[in-house]
Amino acid sequence: MHRPGHVARRLAISPATLRVWSGEFARFLSNAAQKSPTETGTRAQRRYTDRDLETLQRIKALLAEGATYAEARDALAEAGEPVSATSAQSDTPAPSVSLATLEQYRLSLASMQQTVEAQAAHIADLQAERDRAQAEAAELRRAMLDQARRPEPERPTRPWWQFWKRDD
């Protein structure tokens, strides 16, 4: 059995992080890794088994890869990590949901899916409009550059006050 400080040093994490992980991933750790009251009513210090240490190393690797706590829990469950006895015998009863409620959820999800599809179509329309506007702007830029490159027409060489005179 390993003390929390020893486990934290081996994993190169802080004891506070170890406490958080012990709570977040309690169902994959032994009962000794949970801070539970003793017969006298005082809280016992956590102790970690070698199996707990392996599980915590796997958790650290998953989190280092960018997984969230929920994704790490799913990965541990898929990998067949053992579930502690305390989490298997939960005091909270399984939620009961009526078929009518499930049907309402299904209809709500279908409605949301339609909304998402409509918004995706609208986004595609806006992107097409943006592309057309960008093409038009590029064409205008080219036209302006062409006009700027053209030589200016020759101006008359007479002074401005003699423009009223006719050329004979």
C-alpha positions in Angstrom: 0.0 0.0 0.0 1.3 3.4 -1.0 0.7 6.7 0.8 -0.7 9.7 -1.2 2.6 11.6 -1.0 4.5 8.7 -2.4 2.0 8.2 -5.3 2.0 11.9 -6.1 5.8 12.0 -6.3 5.9 8.8 -8.5 3.3 10.3 -10.9 4.9 13.7 -10.8 1.7 15.4 -9.8 0.6 17.5 -6.8 -1.2 15.8 -3.9 -4.2 18.1 -4.7 -4.4 16.7 -8.2 -4.2 13.2 -6.8 -7.1 13.9 -4.5 -9.1 15.3 -7.5 -8.3 12.2 -9.5 -9.2 9.9 -6.6 -12.7 11.5 -6.6 -13.2 11.7 -10.3 -12.0 8.2 -11.0 -13.2 6.6 -7.7 -15.0 3.7 -9.5 -11.7 2.5 -11.0 -9.7 2.6 -7.7 -9.7 0.4 -4.7 -11.8 1.2 -1.6 -8.6 2.0 0.2 -8.0 4.9 -2.2 -11.2 6.5 -1.0 -11.2 8.7 2.0 -13.9 6.9 4.1 -14.7 7.0 7.8 -13.3 4.4 10.1 -15.1 2.5 12.9 -14.3 5.4 15.3 -15.9 7.9 12.9 -12.6 9.6 12.0 -11.5 9.8 8.4 -8.8 7.3 7.3 -5.9 8.4 5.1 -6.1 7.1 1.6 -3.8 4.2 0.6 -3.2 3.2 -2.9 -2.5 -0.4 -4.2 -0.1 -1.2 -7.0 -3.2 -1.7 -9.2 -4.4 1.8 -8.2 -0.9 3.1 -9.2 -1.2 1.5 -12.6 -4.7 2.9 -13.1 -3.5 6.4 -12.1 -0.6 6.2 -14.6 -3.1 5.3 -17.3 -5.3 8.2 -16.3 -2.3 10.6 -16.4 -1.4 9.3 -19.9 -5.0 9.8 -21.1 -5.2 13.3 -19.7 -1.8 14.2 -21.2 -3.1 13.1 -24.6 -5.8 15.8 -24.2 -8.7 13.6 -23.0 -11.3 15.1 -20.7 -12.2 13.3 -17.5 -15.3 11.9 -19.1 -13.3 10.6 -22.1 -10.7 9.1 -19.7 -13.5 7.3 -17.7 -14.9 5.9 -20.9 -11.5 4.8 -22.1 -10.8 3.1 -18.7 -14.2 1.4 -18.9 -13.6 0.2 -22.4 -10.2 -1.1 -21.5 -11.8 -3.2 -18.8 -10.4 -1.5 -15.8 -11.9 -3.0 -12.7 -14.7 -1.1 -11.0 -14.5 -0.7 -7.3 -17.1 -2.3 -5.1 -18.3 1.0 -3.7 -19.3 2.3 -7.1 -20.9 -1.0 -8.2 -23.2 -0.9 -5.2 -24.5 2.6 -5.5 -27.0 3.9 -3.0 -28.8 5.9 -5.7 -31.5 4.0 -7.6 -31.4 3.8 -11.3 -33.5 6.6 -12.8 -36.9 5.6 -14.1 -38.0 7.3 -17.3 -41.4 6.7 -18.9 -41.8 5.8 -22.5 -43.7 9.1 -23.0 -40.8 11.1 -21.7 -38.4 9.2 -24.0 -40.7 9.9 -27.0 -40.7 13.6 -26.1 -36.9 13.5 -26.0 -36.8 11.8 -29.3 -39.1 14.3 -30.9 -37.1 17.2 -29.4 -33.9 15.7 -30.7 -35.5 15.3 -34.2 -36.6 19.0 -34.1 -33.1 20.1 -33.0 -31.7 18.0 -35.9 -33.9 19.8 -38.4 -32.9 23.1 -36.9 -29.2 22.2 -37.2 -29.7 21.1 -40.9 -31.5 24.3 -41.7 -28.8 26.4 -40.1 -26.1 24.4 -42.0 -28.0 25.1 -45.3 -28.2 28.8 -44.4 -24.5 28.8 -43.6 -23.7 27.3 -47.0 -25.9 30.0 -48.7 -24.0 32.7 -46.8 -20.7 31.2 -47.7 -21.7 31.1 -51.4 -22.8 34.8 -51.2 -19.5 35.7 -49.5 -17.6 33.9 -52.3 -19.6 35.8 -55.0 -18.9 39.1 -53.2 -15.2 38.3 -52.9 -15.0 37.5 -56.6 -16.8 40.7 -57.5 -14.5 42.7 -55.3 -11.5 41.1 -56.9 -12.9 42.0 -60.4 -13.4 45.6 -59.3 -9.8 45.7 -57.9 -8.5 44.4 -61.3 -10.5 47.0 -63.2 -9.3 49.8 -60.9 -5.7 48.7 -61.4 -6.1 48.5 -65.1 -7.6 52.1 -65.1 -4.7 53.3 -63.0 -2.2 51.8 -65.4 -3.6 53.5 -68.5 -1.7 56.7 -69.5 -3.5 59.9 -68.9 -4.8 61.7 -72.0 -2.7 64.5 -73.4 -3.7 67.9 -72.1 -3.7 71.0 -74.1 -0.6 73.1 -73.7 -2.4 76.5 -73.6 -2.7 78.3 -70.3 -6.1 78.0 -68.7 -7.1 81.6 -69.4 -6.8 81.1 -73.1 -9.3 78.3 -73.4 -12.0 80.7 -74.4 -10.1 81.5 -77.6 -10.8 79.4 -80.6 -8.3 77.5 -82.5 -8.3 78.8 -86.1 
